[in-house]
Amino acid sequence: MATLRIGAGPTSRSSISTAGVFDAALVLAFAAIGRLSHGESLAGLGVTYWPFLGALIIGWLLLRAWRHPRRIVWIGVGIWIATVAGGLLLRLASGQGVQLSFAIVTTIVLGVFLLGWRAIAALLLRRGRQRMPAAA
């Protein structure tokens, strides 16, 4: 498997790709759940999705998330903040509007999604390392 040696240790290309896909898919799920919970069709999903996807991409670029994509502190939290703040600002700039209740729900749901999968991955990796037999 090809790896990128960046920072303290290697980060595989597949790990970077997987993290990016997880983030984008969870933001898409957030947009779809939101539309469906308000009785809207998925036909306009792109209109709801693009501001948050754009903000997610900007967050990844600003934080250079590809260096440590599964890290919760700094990377995960930074991506969460960038996605929420940037997505809400892009919604406002495009005339979609933002209600306080929407901003609160957005913050909570994207926090659970974007930080949650990283916490689960860290737990699984930690458990996997604990089960590995020590080299003699």
Sequence and secondary structure as in RCSB ss.txt:
>XXXX:A:sequence
MATLRIGAGPTSRSSISTAGVFDAALVLAFAAIGRLSHGESLAGLGVTYWPFLGALIIGWLLLRAWRHPRRIVWI
GVGIWIATVAGGLLLRLASGQGVQLSFAIVTTIVLGVFLLGWRAIAALLLRRGRQRMPAAA
>XXXX:A:secstr
  EEEETTEEEEHHHHHHHHHHHHHHHHHHHHHHHHHTT  GGGHHHHHHHHHHHHHHHHHHHTGGGSTT IIII
IHHHHHHHHHHHHHHHHHTT    HHHHHHHHHHHHHHHHHHHHHHHHHHHHHHHHS    
